[in-house]
Each structure stands twice: as C-alpha cells, then as structure tokens.
C-alpha cells in the first residue's frame, strides 16, 4: 500500500498504537500530522519516527477534550499540509479500574469528551476540509471489541467505544455522497507499555483468552488501519474490522468451559 504524498492526521500518536500507525503511514510516503496531548510527547514521537528513516511530519499537539485546541490543530494542519486526505481517530482515555457504581462522573465525562466527542469534532472538521477539496477521503475510527463484549470496571470506556461504533455508521451514510469513507478498526488486547508492568502469570492468563494465542502488536493494528484507509478498501464504508486474535468470539474463557 502506498500513501505517497497523502496528508494524514493521526490523533493520540505520541506513543503505543498511535505511534505505530503514524510510523507506518510515514514509511508509506505520507505527510503525517502527529497529535498528542503535549508538545514534548509529540516532539519525542516525531524524533522516534525520524530516527528510523526520513519522514515528513507535522507536530500537532492538542488536548482533544478541548474543542478550541482541536480547532487550532486543524488550522495548523491546513496551514502546513494544505489539506487532509486521511484522519485516524485514535486518541483515547482508558478510564480503567472503576466499578460502575463507583465511577466518578468526571471520569465518565472525560472518557466521553476524548473518546467520543473528540472523535466527533475531529471527524467533522476533517470532513469539512475533504468536502472543500472535492477529493473525497477516508476516516478511520479506532474503536474496541469491548463495545459489544464489555469488560468489568471500565463502563465509561465501553460506553464511549459503543458510541464510536454508532458514530462511524452515522458518518458513513452522510459522508458517502461526498466520497468520504468512514470505518472502525476494533482492537482487543494490544501489547502496549501497560503490559510491561504485568506479572508473567497475568500475561499468560490474558493470552489464554486469545484463540490465536497472542495479543496484537501496534503494527497489527496499523496494518488494519492502513488497509481501511487505502484504495484497496475503496468500497468499504460503515464497517467494523475486529482485530483481536479471536478473543471476542468465545462465549466463556477456556478454563470456564463445561
């Protein structure tokens, strides 16, 4: 897949999965705007990508819970890239560790502001740019398999990702006439820096729930995102591609089967 000279914005690209996605677009020849919540994290991500190979990068820090910062980010993308061809809504607040009845309202609201409202606002501004260009485009929302197979103690995160699925479908039918495709990539377990703090037994227990036996890497998710953004998926819109090694398929974990 070649994205030579395509203009791409990846939110939440300063580390982990977002960084992998941004790196892959850069390797394929795209001009990549890297978003993260702080200038330093974005600068560090850009340096990491450039250390591997020359890349055309725009540093676009913004806190996606703040509409004003989102607007300023798109102004920068327009000024430095001249437009936008692909948006990847990857930024996320995990909001993990709170039982439903103990989840603080501010935790729930922040997860929605970043994960759902942030994706809405970024999608809206990206679509306006794409429509003005009359060139079509692609928007890929990074969701999660928990949107229909929830995990305990993360109701805010599950709700926000359910909203992302619905938002994708709504965007797809309204933006299709403008030549803009909108899809979701829904990961399951991804080996991020949080995994490095887990005990070996916890890692093996998680992997036991994955029929393919191993969690996804950031590059696995990047493969799916780049496919959905590419011309190879030119007739795919409103779809949800699950990339979780099959862990959302079984009814129960292996040690609970009867």
Order of alpha helices (4+ residues) and beta strands (2+ residues): beta-alpha-beta-alpha-beta-alpha-beta-alpha-alpha-beta-alpha-beta-alpha-alpha-beta
